[in-house]
Amino acid sequence: MSHNACFVAQEATPELLRIVTVCGECYNEIRQGDTVYYDMEHYRYLCACCKEKLCAVMDEETCEIVAEEEAPSLFC
């Protein structure tokens, strides 16, 4: 699954870091040069780990969550 329509990948540049400094899911710090993913469904930036977790439980066609994790974790 690619989930290309659900997320936009961007490099964390100094300009982007003026807008967002932490992952919108786990709140881990985003550093310059990191690849971050804009979640088109929930309007937030995610780290790579949280993006992959979300991809595992979502429908690629609609970008909606279709399966709940058994033990949701806030941390990557």
The first five atom37 places (N, CA, C, CB, O) and aatype in JSON, in Angstrom:
{
  "aatype": [12, 15, 8, 2, 0, 4, 13, 19, 0, 5, 6, 0, 16, 14, 6, 10, 10, 1, 9, 19, 16, 19, 4, 7, 6, 4, 18, 2, 6, 9, 1, 5, 7, 3, 16, 19, 18, 18, 3, 12, 6, 8, 18, 1, 18, 10, 4, 0, 4, 4, 11, 6, 11, 10, 4, 0, 19, 12, 3, 6, 6, 16, 4, 6, 9, 19, 0, 6, 6, 6, 0, 14, 15, 10, 13, 4],
  "atom_mask": [
    [1, 1, 1, 1, 1],
    [1, 1, 1, 1, 1],
    [1, 1, 1, 1, 1],
    [1, 1, 1, 1, 1],
    [1, 1, 1, 1, 1],
    [1, 1, 1, 1, 1],
    [1, 1, 1, 1, 1],
    [1, 1, 1, 1, 1],
    [1, 1, 1, 1, 1],
    [1, 1, 1, 1, 1],
    [1, 1, 1, 1, 1],
    [1, 1, 1, 1, 1],
    [1, 1, 1, 1, 1],
    [1, 1, 1, 1, 1],
    [1, 1, 1, 1, 1],
    [1, 1, 1, 1, 1],
    [1, 1, 1, 1, 1],
    [1, 1, 1, 1, 1],
    [1, 1, 1, 1, 1],
    [1, 1, 1, 1, 1],
    [1, 1, 1, 1, 1],
    [1, 1, 1, 1, 1],
    [1, 1, 1, 1, 1],
    [1, 1, 1, 0, 1],
    [1, 1, 1, 1, 1],
    [1, 1, 1, 1, 1],
    [1, 1, 1, 1, 1],
    [1, 1, 1, 1, 1],
    [1, 1, 1, 1, 1],
    [1, 1, 1, 1, 1],
    [1, 1, 1, 1, 1],
    [1, 1, 1, 1, 1],
    [1, 1, 1, 0, 1],
    [1, 1, 1, 1, 1],
    [1, 1, 1, 1, 1],
    [1, 1, 1, 1, 1],
    [1, 1, 1, 1, 1],
    [1, 1, 1, 1, 1],
    [1, 1, 1, 1, 1],
    [1, 1, 1, 1, 1],
    [1, 1, 1, 1, 1],
    [1, 1, 1, 1, 1],
    [1, 1, 1, 1, 1],
    [1, 1, 1, 1, 1],
    [1, 1, 1, 1, 1],
    [1, 1, 1, 1, 1],
    [1, 1, 1, 1, 1],
    [1, 1, 1, 1, 1],
    [1, 1, 1, 1, 1],
    [1, 1, 1, 1, 1],
    [1, 1, 1, 1, 1],
    [1, 1, 1, 1, 1],
    [1, 1, 1, 1, 1],
    [1, 1, 1, 1, 1],
    [1, 1, 1, 1, 1],
    [1, 1, 1, 1, 1],
    [1, 1, 1, 1, 1],
    [1, 1, 1, 1, 1],
    [1, 1, 1, 1, 1],
    [1, 1, 1, 1, 1],
    [1, 1, 1, 1, 1],
    [1, 1, 1, 1, 1],
    [1, 1, 1, 1, 1],
    [1, 1, 1, 1, 1],
    [1, 1, 1, 1, 1],
    [1, 1, 1, 1, 1],
    [1, 1, 1, 1, 1],
    [1, 1, 1, 1, 1],
    [1, 1, 1, 1, 1],
    [1, 1, 1, 1, 1],
    [1, 1, 1, 1, 1],
    [1, 1, 1, 1, 1],
    [1, 1, 1, 1, 1],
    [1, 1, 1, 1, 1],
    [1, 1, 1, 1, 1],
    [1, 1, 1, 1, 1]
  ],
  "atom_positions": [
    [[0.83, -1.2, 0.0], [0.0, 0.0, 0.0], [0.87, 1.25, 0.0], [-0.94, 0.01, 1.21], [1.85, 1.34, 0.73]],
    [[0.48, 2.2, -0.82], [1.3, 3.4, -0.89], [0.72, 4.56, -0.1], [1.48, 3.81, -2.32], [1.47, 5.36, 0.46]],
    [[-0.61, 4.67, -0.04], [-1.28, 5.77, 0.67], [-0.81, 7.13, 0.19], [-1.04, 5.65, 2.16], [-0.82, 8.1, 0.95]],
    [[-0.41, 7.22, -1.09], [0.07, 8.49, -1.62], [-0.99, 9.59, -1.58], [0.54, 8.3, -3.03], [-0.65, 10.76, -1.39]],
    [[-2.25, 9.24, -1.75], [-3.3, 10.24, -1.74], [-3.63, 10.72, -0.33], [-4.56, 9.69, -2.4], [-4.26, 11.76, -0.15]],
    [[-3.21, 9.97, 0.67], [-3.55, 10.28, 2.06], [-2.51, 11.15, 2.75], [-3.74, 9.01, 2.84], [-2.82, 11.87, 3.69]],
    [[-1.28, 11.08, 2.28], [-0.18, 11.79, 2.93], [0.68, 12.52, 1.9], [0.68, 10.83, 3.74], [0.84, 12.06, 0.77]],
    [[1.22, 13.64, 2.31], [2.18, 14.37, 1.49], [3.5, 14.38, 2.25], [1.69, 15.84, 1.17], [3.57, 14.89, 3.37]],
    [[4.54, 13.8, 1.65], [5.86, 13.76, 2.29], [6.58, 15.07, 2.06], [6.69, 12.58, 1.74], [6.54, 15.63, 0.96]],
    [[7.23, 15.57, 3.1], [8.0, 16.8, 3.02], [9.25, 16.66, 3.89], [7.15, 18.02, 3.47], [9.26, 15.92, 4.87]],
    [[10.28, 17.38, 3.51], [11.46, 17.47, 4.35], [11.24, 18.59, 5.35], [12.76, 17.71, 3.51], [10.72, 19.65, 5.01]],
    [[11.63, 18.35, 6.59], [11.49, 19.36, 7.63], [12.57, 20.43, 7.42], [11.61, 18.73, 9.06], [13.72, 20.26, 7.81]],
    [[12.15, 21.52, 6.82], [13.03, 22.66, 6.56], [12.87, 23.68, 7.69], [12.73, 23.31, 5.18], [11.91, 23.58, 8.46]],
    [[13.76, 24.64, 7.8], [13.6, 25.68, 8.81], [12.24, 26.39, 8.68], [14.73, 26.71, 8.71], [11.64, 26.76, 9.68]],
    [[11.77, 26.59, 7.45], [10.48, 27.24, 7.23], [9.33, 26.39, 7.79], [10.26, 27.51, 5.73], [8.43, 26.91, 8.45]],
    [[9.38, 25.08, 7.52], [8.33, 24.19, 8.03], [8.38, 24.1, 9.55], [8.48, 22.79, 7.42], [7.34, 24.01, 10.2]],
    [[9.58, 24.12, 10.11], [9.73, 24.03, 11.56], [9.21, 25.27, 12.29], [11.17, 23.81, 11.92], [9.06, 25.25, 13.51]],
    [[8.94, 26.34, 11.55], [8.28, 27.51, 12.16], [6.81, 27.22, 12.41], [8.44, 28.76, 11.27], [6.19, 27.84, 13.27]],
    [[6.25, 26.27, 11.64], [4.84, 25.91, 11.75], [4.62, 24.72, 12.67], [4.27, 25.61, 10.37], [3.68, 24.71, 13.48]],
    [[5.48, 23.72, 12.56], [5.29, 22.47, 13.31], [6.63, 22.01, 13.88], [4.67, 21.36, 12.41], [7.64, 22.01, 13.17]],
    [[6.63, 21.63, 15.14], [7.88, 21.16, 15.76], [7.76, 19.76, 16.35], [8.3, 22.13, 16.85], [8.76, 19.16, 16.74]],
    [[6.52, 19.24, 16.43], [6.31, 17.89, 16.97], [5.33, 17.12, 16.1], [5.81, 17.95, 18.43], [4.52, 17.71, 15.39]],
    [[5.4, 15.81, 16.18], [4.46, 14.93, 15.49], [3.06, 15.13, 16.06], [4.9, 13.44, 15.62], [2.9, 15.24, 17.28]],
    [[2.07, 15.18, 15.2], [0.7, 15.39, 15.64], [0.07, 14.19, 16.32], [0.0, 0.0, 0.0], [-1.04, 14.29, 16.84]],
    [[0.75, 13.06, 16.35], [0.22, 11.86, 16.99], [0.98, 11.51, 18.27], [0.26, 10.68, 16.02], [0.38, 11.38, 19.33]],
    [[2.3, 11.37, 18.18], [3.09, 10.92, 19.34], [3.82, 12.06, 20.04], [4.09, 9.87, 18.92], [4.38, 11.87, 21.12]],
    [[3.83, 13.24, 19.43], [4.47, 14.44, 19.98], [5.99, 14.34, 20.07], [3.92, 14.71, 21.34], [6.62, 15.11, 20.8]],
    [[6.59, 13.41, 19.33], [8.04, 13.37, 19.24], [8.51, 14.6, 18.47], [8.54, 12.07, 18.54], [7.83, 15.09, 17.57]],
    [[9.68, 15.1, 18.85], [10.22, 16.3, 18.21], [10.57, 16.03, 16.76], [11.45, 16.79, 18.97], [11.11, 14.98, 16.42]],
    [[10.24, 16.98, 15.9], [10.63, 16.94, 14.5], [11.86, 17.81, 14.35], [9.47, 17.41, 13.55], [11.89, 18.95, 14.81]],
    [[12.88, 17.26, 13.7], [14.14, 17.98, 13.53], [14.37, 18.31, 12.07], [15.31, 17.16, 14.09], [13.85, 17.64, 11.18]],
    [[15.16, 19.33, 11.83], [15.49, 19.72, 10.47], [16.08, 18.53, 9.73], [16.47, 20.91, 10.46], [16.94, 17.83, 10.25]],
    [[15.6, 18.31, 8.51], [16.09, 17.21, 7.69], [15.25, 15.95, 7.8], [0.0, 0.0, 0.0], [15.35, 15.07, 6.95]],
    [[14.41, 15.84, 8.85], [13.51, 14.68, 8.98], [12.51, 14.7, 7.83], [12.78, 14.69, 10.35], [12.17, 15.76, 7.31]],
    [[12.03, 13.52, 7.45], [10.91, 13.43, 6.53], [9.65, 13.4, 7.37], [11.01, 12.18, 5.59], [9.51, 12.55, 8.25]],
    [[8.74, 14.31, 7.1], [7.47, 14.36, 7.8], [6.36, 14.15, 6.78], [7.29, 15.71, 8.57], [6.55, 14.36, 5.58]],
    [[5.22, 13.73, 7.26], [4.09, 13.41, 6.39], [2.87, 14.21, 6.83], [3.78, 11.88, 6.41], [2.46, 14.15, 7.99]],
    [[2.3, 14.96, 5.89], [1.09, 15.71, 6.18], [-0.09, 14.79, 5.98], [0.97, 16.99, 5.29], [-0.3, 14.27, 4.89]],
    [[-0.88, 14.58, 7.03], [-2.06, 13.72, 7.03], [-3.21, 14.53, 6.43], [-2.41, 13.21, 8.47], [-3.74, 15.43, 7.08]],
    [[-3.6, 14.21, 5.19], [-4.62, 14.96, 4.48], [-6.01, 14.79, 5.09], [-4.65, 14.53, 3.03], [-6.87, 15.66, 4.92]],
    [[-6.24, 13.7, 5.8], [-7.55, 13.45, 6.4], [-7.74, 14.22, 7.71], [-7.73, 11.96, 6.65], [-8.83, 14.72, 7.99]],
    [[-6.66, 14.31, 8.5], [-6.75, 14.92, 9.83], [-5.99, 16.24, 9.96], [-6.25, 13.96, 10.86], [-5.92, 16.81, 11.05]],
    [[-5.42, 16.72, 8.86], [-4.75, 18.03, 8.82], [-3.69, 18.19, 9.9], [-5.78, 19.13, 8.97], [-3.75, 19.1, 10.72]],
    [[-2.71, 17.29, 9.88], [-1.61, 17.34, 10.86], [-0.37, 16.72, 10.25], [-2.0, 16.6, 12.17], [-0.45, 15.96, 9.28]],
    [[0.77, 17.06, 10.83], [2.05, 16.48, 10.41], [2.37, 15.29, 11.3], [3.18, 17.54, 10.46], [2.17, 15.33, 12.51]],
    [[2.89, 14.22, 10.67], [3.25, 13.0, 11.39], [4.69, 12.63, 11.12], [2.32, 11.85, 11.0], [5.23, 12.92, 10.05]],
    [[5.32, 11.99, 12.1], [6.64, 11.41, 11.89], [6.46, 10.13, 11.06], [7.37, 11.1, 13.26], [5.33, 9.66, 10.89]],
    [[7.54, 9.58, 10.54], [7.47, 8.39, 9.69], [6.87, 7.2, 10.43], [8.86, 8.03, 9.18], [6.1, 6.44, 9.85]],
    [[7.2, 7.04, 11.69], [6.7, 5.93, 12.49], [5.18, 5.99, 12.62], [7.35, 5.93, 13.87], [4.5, 4.98, 12.41]],
    [[4.64, 7.14, 12.97], [3.19, 7.28, 13.13], [2.47, 7.16, 11.8], [2.86, 8.62, 13.79], [1.36, 6.63, 11.74]],
    [[3.08, 7.65, 10.73], [2.49, 7.51, 9.4], [2.34, 6.03, 9.06], [3.35, 8.24, 8.34], [1.3, 5.62, 8.55]],
    [[3.38, 5.24, 9.32], [3.32, 3.81, 9.02], [2.27, 3.11, 9.87], [4.69, 3.16, 9.24], [1.55, 2.24, 9.37]],
    [[2.17, 3.48, 11.14], [1.14, 2.89, 12.01], [-0.25, 3.21, 11.48], [1.29, 3.41, 13.46], [-1.13, 2.35, 11.47]],
    [[-0.45, 4.45, 11.06], [-1.75, 4.86, 10.54], [-2.06, 4.14, 9.23], [-1.78, 6.37, 10.34], [-3.21, 3.74, 9.01]],
    [[-1.08, 3.97, 8.37], [-1.28, 3.28, 7.1], [-1.77, 1.85, 7.31], [0.02, 3.26, 6.29], [-2.54, 1.32, 6.51]],
    [[-1.34, 1.23, 8.39], [-1.7, -0.16, 8.67], [-3.18, -0.32, 9.02], [-0.86, -0.7, 9.81], [-3.72, -1.42, 8.91]],
    [[-3.84, 0.75, 9.42], [-5.23, 0.65, 9.86], [-6.2, 1.5, 9.03], [-5.34, 1.06, 11.31], [-7.33, 1.75, 9.44]],
    [[-5.74, 1.95, 7.85], [-6.62, 2.81, 7.06], [-6.9, 2.27, 5.68], [-6.02, 4.18, 6.95], [-6.14, 1.46, 5.14]],
    [[-7.99, 2.73, 5.11], [-8.4, 2.39, 3.76], [-7.71, 3.36, 2.81], [-9.95, 2.45, 3.61], [-7.89, 4.57, 2.92]],
    [[-6.94, 2.83, 1.88], [-6.17, 3.67, 0.97], [-7.05, 4.51, 0.06], [-5.24, 2.82, 0.14], [-6.67, 5.61, -0.33]],
    [[-8.22, 4.01, -0.29], [-9.12, 4.73, -1.19], [-9.73, 5.96, -0.53], [-10.22, 3.81, -1.67], [-9.81, 7.02, -1.15]],
    [[-10.14, 5.83, 0.71], [-10.85, 6.92, 1.38], [-10.0, 7.64, 2.42], [-12.08, 6.4, 2.04], [-10.39, 8.71, 2.9]],
    [[-8.85, 7.1, 2.77], [-7.95, 7.65, 3.79], [-8.59, 7.64, 5.18], [-7.55, 9.08, 3.41], [-8.15, 8.38, 6.06]],
    [[-9.61, 6.83, 5.37], [-10.26, 6.74, 6.67], [-9.76, 5.53, 7.43], [-11.78, 6.67, 6.5], [-9.41, 4.51, 6.84]],
    [[-9.71, 5.65, 8.75], [-9.3, 4.53, 9.6], [-10.41, 3.49, 9.58], [-9.0, 5.01, 11.07], [-11.57, 3.8, 9.86]],
    [[-10.06, 2.25, 9.25], [-11.05, 1.19, 9.16], [-10.81, 0.08, 10.18], [-11.06, 0.6, 7.77], [-11.67, -0.78, 10.37]],
    [[-9.66, 0.09, 10.83], [-9.37, -0.93, 11.84], [-8.73, -0.24, 13.03], [-8.44, -2.04, 11.27], [-7.88, 0.64, 12.88]],
    [[-9.13, -0.64, 14.21], [-8.54, -0.08, 15.42], [-7.42, -0.99, 15.91], [-9.62, 0.11, 16.53], [-7.53, -2.22, 15.82]],
    [[-6.37, -0.39, 16.4], [-5.28, -1.17, 16.98], [-5.77, -1.82, 18.26], [-4.04, -0.29, 17.25], [-6.59, -1.26, 18.98]],
    [[-5.26, -3.03, 18.54], [-5.67, -3.72, 19.76], [-5.2, -2.99, 21.01], [-5.13, -5.15, 19.76], [-5.96, -2.84, 21.97]],
    [[-3.97, -2.56, 20.99], [-3.41, -1.83, 22.13], [-2.83, -0.51, 21.61], [-2.31, -2.69, 22.86], [-1.64, -0.43, 21.32]],
    [[-3.66, 0.51, 21.49], [-3.15, 1.76, 20.94], [-2.01, 2.32, 21.78], [-4.27, 2.79, 20.86], [-2.06, 2.32, 23.01]],
    [[-1.0, 2.78, 21.1], [0.17, 3.33, 21.77], [0.41, 4.74, 21.3], [1.41, 2.45, 21.53], [0.33, 5.02, 20.11]],
    [[0.7, 5.62, 22.2], [0.98, 6.99, 21.87], [2.43, 7.16, 21.39], [0.71, 7.89, 23.07], [2.77, 8.18, 20.8]],
    [[3.26, 6.16, 21.64], [4.67, 6.27, 21.35], [5.1, 5.37, 20.21], [5.47, 5.96, 22.57], [4.61, 4.25, 20.08]],
    [[6.01, 5.86, 19.4], [6.54, 5.06, 18.3], [7.66, 4.15, 18.79], [7.05, 5.96, 17.17], [8.23, 3.4, 18.0]]
  ]
}
